[in-house]
Amino acid sequence: MKREFRKKVISERKKQSPEFISKNSSIIVDKVLQMDCIKKAKTIMLYLDFNNEVQTDDLINKLISLRKTVASPITLKEEKKLIPTQITDLKNGIKIGAYNIREPKLECSHPIDIKDIDVVIVPAVAYDTNCYRLGYGGGFYDRFLENLRPDAKTIGIAFDLQIFDEVPKEPHDAQLNFIVTESKTIIPNK
């Protein structure tokens, strides 16, 4: 069930035009930058987009210009682990890593302690209206989020087409604090 659902949503996202992705990513980035938890955060981890996800390069550059410590994960495929690593330069400090996803070059940066992270902006295939996510199936982020400080915030960013009343989920799936789309900000019913 998860696999079919995932395939359908990814296929729908891939159909979107570059203009749609760019315009709506820009709206989402502006909304994220207005969030209190982002304004107060010192260290923010977020993904490097691929495959028609909400684009994050502009957000990364703006956060760096606001003097935030910005990290993205290096994926250790065999260990099924994410290593948060600081980004200071999107042009020269990035390489193609596991699953063909961009990630920081370790030689250009250094790992960040998970306990120093104030906010994580999480990728997903789909979200539901109660802030649960359907990831890509590896469980990397679910395992990572379990180890955050209790007061760290989690934000999903997505296009409206990725939001559903319900997504297939399991007991270990993490509930996020917020989801931001081009038209709304969703907070879970606790």
Rosetta blueprint (number, residue, H / E / L):
1 M L
2 K H
3 R H
4 E H
5 F H
6 R H
7 K H
8 K H
9 V H
10 I H
11 S H
12 E H
13 R H
14 K H
15 K L
16 Q L
17 S L
18 P H
19 E H
20 F H
21 I H
22 S H
23 K H
24 N H
25 S H
26 S H
27 I H
28 I H
29 V H
30 D H
31 K H
32 V H
33 L H
34 Q L
35 M L
36 D H
37 C H
38 I H
39 K H
40 K H
41 A L
42 K L
43 T E
44 I E
45 M E
46 L E
47 Y L
48 L L
49 D L
50 F L
51 N L
52 N L
53 E L
54 V L
55 Q L
56 T L
57 D H
58 D H
59 L H
60 I H
61 N H
62 K H
63 L H
64 I H
65 S H
66 L L
67 R L
68 K L
69 T E
70 V E
71 A E
72 S E
73 P E
74 I E
75 T E
76 L E
77 K L
78 E L
79 E L
80 K L
81 K E
82 L E
83 I E
84 P E
85 T E
86 Q E
87 I L
88 T L
89 D L
90 L L
91 K L
92 N L
93 G L
94 I E
95 K E
96 I E
97 G L
98 A H
99 Y H
100 N H
101 I L
102 R E
103 E E
104 P E
105 K L
106 L H
107 E H
108 C H
109 S L
110 H L
111 P E
112 I L
113 D L
114 I H
115 K H
116 D H
117 I L
118 D L
119 V E
120 V E
121 I E
122 V E
123 P L
124 A L
125 V L
126 A E
127 Y E
128 D E
129 T L
130 N L
131 C L
132 Y E
133 R E
134 L E
135 G L
136 Y L
137 G L
138 G L
139 G L
140 F H
141 Y H
142 D H
143 R H
144 F H
145 L H
146 E L
147 N L
148 L L
149 R L
150 P L
151 D L
152 A L
153 K E
154 T E
155 I E
156 G E
157 I E
158 A L
159 F L
160 D H
161 L H
162 Q H
163 I E
164 F E
165 D L
166 E L
167 V L
168 P L
169 K L
170 E L
171 P L
172 H L
173 D L
174 A L
175 Q E
176 L L
177 N L
178 F E
179 I E
180 V E
181 T L
182 E L
183 S L
184 K L
185 T E
186 I E
187 I L
188 P L
189 N L
190 K L
